[in-house]
Amino acid sequence: MPFSAASEKDSKAIGLLKTLVGFDTTSYNSNLGLIEFIQSYLSSYDIDSTLIHDESGKKANLYATIGRTDIGGVMLSGHTDVVPVASQDWGTDPFSLIESDGKFYGRGSADMKGFIALVLSRVPEMVSSELTKPIHLAFSYDEEIGCVGVQRMLDLLEHQHIKPSCCIIGEPTGMEVVIGHKGKHATRVKVRGHACHSGQSPLGVNAIDFASELIVYIRKLAHEKAQNGPFDKDYEVPYTTLHTGVIGGGTALNIVPNSCQFDFEIRHLYEEDPQHLLDQIENFARDHLENEMHLIDSDTGFNFETLATYPGLLTDPGIEFVAYVKGLLDNNAHSKVIFGSEGGLFQKRLGIPTLVCGPGNIDQAHKANEYISLEQLKKGGNFLDHLLESLVLS
């Protein structure tokens, strides 16, 4: 029988996960259906929640507090959006949760609706318990496109008189404590060339050629970081990286292209400011490439647009909060991860210690046939049970 190995509480979580996966909250879609479901669910337990919408009104963050409002508490945070499924070879409907051999398949099951479902499944106990400190729920939109939506929620929270004391972000870490990740800066470069017939190519300004020269320069900077650091051996890739991921330009082979566009990113160590790399890239474009381009046409050149940026996360492993979470897990290990989260923003803007710890494995995220195992759901549920026990009057 499906779910037969699950406890009653975990079966409730699986049912909630099925509902959450059923909402297609790919970042280019609205997440309001899912958010309104959560708001209604919380309301059924007499929990008020605040929605913080985007400018269009089609997306929203949700924030709620369970328990006292006169003291800080533990914030449990997760994002509601998921990455696209287009061009992925799924064996099942990605927006219908399917169980097979103790694994639950569906887009967002690991990243990170599994965590949200587990949190919601424990709401009845949170409400009925006499909490010494409150539990705050923070569910965001548009994390997958650069931690965009949570910024509006932070605008609200940083002006509250009483803020959460600490934050646990339930990204899929296999229920391991993560104290750090790199920051990210994503940039779009638009190159303006000068078109002409390809037979007269020396009279034009080939936007693709000049874009390529800048991409090669970015690659050179990447090699320098790999060789010279600085380094942090706690990471799989222990240095700041640069990478060009998208490019397009030109219209026909017999036309010198007058436009080209490409996107690059910097994933930087917490201690490094990416601005010095961005300055080097822009200076190379302005001082070297544009000077050559302007010999043909002064209207040619480069435009730089920031697509997304978020800070890295680094939490001191020696603080009480880290020891507290490790104690709940009965696991004294911690690590740093290659992927980003909203954690650096909570830490930077609210000034609260933040950890990443949630069920599932990042190796299953963003891929076809994404899944979370029953074992991981159980581990996540046990952690929340221990957290709740630690906050209840004895």
N, C-alpha and C positions, 0 to 999 in steps of 0.2 A: 504494500500500500504506500502511495506517496506520503512523505512527511512522517512515516510511522516511527522513525527514530527520534522525532522531535518531541520536546516537552510541551506542555500546554502553552507556556509563555512563548516558547520559540515558534510554535504553530501559529500563534497570534502574529508574531513578527513576520512569518512567511506570508500569511494572508495580507498583511499590510504591504509587504514588499511587492506582492503580486499587483496590488492596486497602484502602487507608486510607479512600477515599471510600465504599467499600462498607459501612463501619461507620457506622450512623446514630448519631452522637454529638451530636445536638441536646441542648442543655444540660439539658433535662428528662429525658433518658435517661442510662443508665450509659455510661461510656466504657471499662469494663473489657475488653471484647472487643478493642478497638484497643490498649489499653495492654499487655494480655497478649500480643498479637501482636508488639508491639515488643520486649517483654522476651524472648520466645522467639527473635526474630530476633537480638537482641544476644547472647543466650546461645549461639547457633550459632557466634559468633565469639569465644567464651570471655570475653565482657564481662558482669560482674556489674552488676546494676542494683537500685536500691532503689525500692520502691513506697511512697508515702505516701498512705494512704486518707483519705476523708472519714469522718464519724461513722457513716454508714450502711454503710460498706464496699462501696458500689456504684460509687464513683468513686475514681480514684487519680491522683496525679502520679507521674512516673517520673524518676529521677535516676541518671545513670551517668557514670563517668569512664573515659576511654580514655587510657592512658599513665601517667605518673608521678603519685604521690599526695603527694609531698613539696614540691610547688611549685604556685603558682597557675597558671591557664591561661585559655583562652578558653572561655566558656560559650555554647553555641548553644541558644536557647530558643524554644519555640513552644507554643501551646495546641492541645489536641486536640478541643475542643468546637466546635460550629457553631451558627449561628442557625436558627430554624425555617423550614420551607418551606411551611407552611400558608398558604392563600389566595394563593399565588404561582402564576402561570401558566407552568409549566415545559413546555418542548417535548420534554424527555427525562426519564427517571427520574433524579431528583436524586442518588440514592445508587448510581448506576452510571456510571462514567466513560465518556464518549462523546467520541471524537475527530472533529472536522470542520474542514477547512480550517486545520489547524495550531493549533486551539484544543481544549482539553480541558475538557469541560463536566461539572460535578458540584458538589454542595454541599460547600464547604470546599476546592475545588481551588485557589482563590486565597487564601482566608482560613481556615487557613493550612497545609493538609495538603501543598500543593506544596513548601513549604520543608522540612517534616518528611521528606517522601519523598526530597528531594535529600540531606538530611543522612544519612539511612539508607543511601542508595545509595553514599555515600562511606565508609561504615564499614569495608569490607574494606581500603581503602587506609590508613585511620587506624590500623588494627590492625597492618598489615604494615610501616608506616613507623617509623622511629626518631625519635620526637617529642622535641623539646627542651622543650616544654611540653605539658601535657595538654589534651585537648579534653573539655569537660563537656557532657552532653546533659541538658536540663531541659524536660520536656514536662508541661504542666499541664492541669487541668480547670476548667470554669466561669469562663473568662475573659470570655465573652460576656455574663455576667450581673453583671459588676462586678469582675472580677479576684479572685474569691472563692477558688478552689482553690489558687492559687499561695501563698497565705498560709501554708498548712500546710507546703509545701516550704521556705519561707523560715524557718519555725520550726526546721527541721532544719539548714539551711545556715548560719544566722547563729551557730550554736554550734559549727560545725566549726573546728578549729584552722587548717586550710589552706582558704581560700576561693578561688573563681575570681578572677582578676585583672581580668576585664572580661567584658562580656556583649553579645552580638549577638542581638536579637530579630527573627525573620524574618517579621514582618508585611509585607503586600504594599505595597511602596513603589516598585515598578518598578526595584528594585536601586539606588535613590538613598539616600544617607546622610541619616538623620533624626536630629537632635540634640534635638528637643523636641516635646512635645505638652502639651495642657492636662490638668489634673486634673478629676475628676468627683465630685460628691456628689448622690446620688439619694435623694429623701425621699417617703414616703407620708404623706398627711394624711387623717385620719379625723375627720369632723365629726358630732357628736351633736346632733340637733335635738329638737324636741318635736312629735309628730304630733297632728293634729286634722282634722276635716272641713274641706275647702277652703272651704266656706261660712263657716267661722269662722277663716279664715286669720290674722287679727290676734292670735288667742289661741294660735297655735302658734309654733314656731321653725323656720323653713324652712332645713333643712341645706344645700340646694342654693344658696339665696340667699347664705348666709354663706360657703360654699365659693367662690362666684363672686366675692364681695368680696375674699377673700384672693388668688384667682387674678389679679384685676385689679391688686392691690397688687404681686404678683410681676412682672407685666408692666410696672408702673411702674418697678420696680427695674431691670428689663432695659433699659428705655429710658434710664435714668440712666447705666447702664454704657456703653451705646452712645454717649451724648453726652459723658460726662466721663472715660471710661477708668478705670484706666490702659490704655495701648495697647501692643501689640507688633506692629509692622508686618510681621514675618515670617510671621504667620498670615493665612489667607484672611479670617477674621473676627477682627480684631485686638484684641478685648476679651473680657472675661468675659461669658458669656451665661446667661440663665435661661429656662426653657421648661417649660410644663405639657404633658404628653403623653398622659395617661390620666385619664378621669373617669367616674364612675358614681354613681347615686343615685336614690332615689324608687321608689315601687311603682305608683302610679296617679295620674291627674291630679286626682282628687277627694280626695286625701289630701295634707295638708301633709307633706313628707318629713322623717322623723326621722333620716335618715342620708345621707351623701354621702362619697365617697372620691375623692381624686385624687393623682396622682404628678407631681412636678416634679423637675427636675434643674438643677444649676449646673455649667457647664463653665468652669473658672477658669484664668486665667493662672498659670503656675508661681509667680510672685512673690506672688500674692494668696491670703490665707487665706479660704476660703469661709464660715468661721464667723461673720464679721461680718454677712454677708448672711442666714445662717440665723437669727441673733439678731434681726435687724430683722423678719424674717417672723414669727417666733414672738412677738415683743413686740407687733407689730401685732395678731395674733390674740388675745393675752391681754388687752392693755390697751384695745383698741378694740372688737373684735367680741364677745368673751365678755362684756364688761360689758353690752352691749346684750342679748345672749342671756339673761343671768341675770335680767334684769327679768321674764322670763316663766317661766324654769325654771333653777334653779341647777345642775341635773345636765347641762346642755348644755355644749358646748365642743369643743375641738380636741385631738387626739392626733397627735404627730409621730413617725414611725418611719424610721430610716435604712435604706434598702434596699441601698445599695452606695456605697462611697467608695474612691477611689484617688488618689494624688498625681500631679501633673504631672511631666514629665520635662524636664530641661534639662541638657545636657552641654556643657561649655566646648569650643567648636570649635577652640581653640588647643592642646588637650592632645595628647600623643603618640599615644594610642589612636585618636583621630579621624584623625590624619594617616596612621596605619598602615592603617586600613580604606579610606580614600580611595586610598591607594597600591595596595592590592589591586584596587580597582575601576578604577584609572587615571582617576579623576574627582574633581576637587577641590571639587565643589559640595556643599552641604548645605542642609537646609531644616527647617521645622517643619510638623506635620500636624494636621488637624482631629480625627482619631480618637485614642482612647486605647490604651494597652498596659500590660503588666505592668512596663514599663521603669522607671517612677518608683518602684515598690516595690523592685526590685532595687537601684536607686541609693540609695534611702533606708534600707532595712533592712540591706543588705550593704555599703553604702558603696563600690560599685564603679562605674567609668564604664560607661555603657550607651548603646548606639545601637540604632536600629530600622532594619533593612535587609533586605529580602527580595523574592522574585520575585512578580510579579503586580501588579495595580492595584486600589486600594481602590474604584475606580469599578465594578468587577465584583463586589465583595463584597456579601453580604447581599441580593442580588437574585435573581429568577428567572433561570435559565440562566447562573449564575455559571460563569466559566471562567478558565483560565490558559493563556497561549499557549506554544507550543513555544519561541519566541524568549526568553520570560522564563525558562522552565526552563533553557535553555542558559546564559543570563546568570547565573542563580543557581548552576548547576553549575560554571561557570568561576570564579566568585568562591570557592566552596568549594575548588576545586582550587588556586587561588592561595593561599588561607589555609593549606591543608595544606602546600604547598611551603614557605611561610614558616616553618613549625614543624618542618621536617625538617632533621636534621643534614646539612650540605653536605660 
